[in-house]
Amino acid sequence: MLKMLMIRHGKTYGNTLGRYIGITDEHLLDTESEELIQLRPEPVECVFVSPMIRCRETAQLLFPGQEHVVIDGFRECDFGEFENKNYQELSENEAYQRWIDSDGTLGFPGGETMVEFKGRSLKAFDQMLDHCLRQEYENVAMVVHGGTIMSILDSYGFPSAGYFDWQVKNAEGYKIRMKMEDWKLGRRELVVDGKIVRE
């Protein structure tokens, strides 16, 4: 049995403005340090992290002194023309309106499609699980992005739910368990035991 914490990074300046922050490599807000230290979970055997600085800083605050493995494929989606803008700034943008009308299924102009992003996230998750198998880990954590979490749980989460149903706030996430034996046999299921909530 593998247990994992799937955690979204702490708040950045762009997050406070409701911006689409994907490839923009922002630091955490200065005020996040003390709050994240208060949230510190129990130690795990390994922490898997997106390469973006907001995730690496969050991982250092939540899991200091533990092994951190960076997985490039855990990066947030490339929002293309919408990057670092919020819905007010995009309200007159016709491409943005088409994207809204599609319930977020269209690709981002100049960025990634949802199919590309989900495929990348799932490939990175498989890479992480391969590492866990080799090391025989039983208790790990991921510090990644909201979109990464939604992509993985949309495909594998149990009980099943839609992509946007798995949305979490900054420094929140899910407690997951899975049977590695089942996974190796092709039964792809991540049992969601509960939500990690930031008070």
ZIBELVEN-V516177 format. One line per field, one symbol per residue. phi: phi as a letter, one per 30 degrees, with the letter a starting at -180 (. if undefined). burial: 1 if it has 24 or more other ideal C-beta (glycine too) atoms within 12 Angstrom, else 0. Layout:
phi=???
burial=???
This chain:
phi=.ccbcccddddcedddciddccddcddddeddeddddddedddbdaccbdddddddddddddbdicdccdceddeddddhddeibcdddcdcddddddddddhiddddeibcdddddddddddddddddedddddhdbabbbbbcedddddddddbdbddadeddcdbdeiclbcbbacddddddjcdbcdddlccccd
burial=0111111111110110001111110111100100010011100111111111111111111110010111101111111101111000010000010010000100110011010011011101110110110000101111111111111111111000001001110111111111010010000111110001000
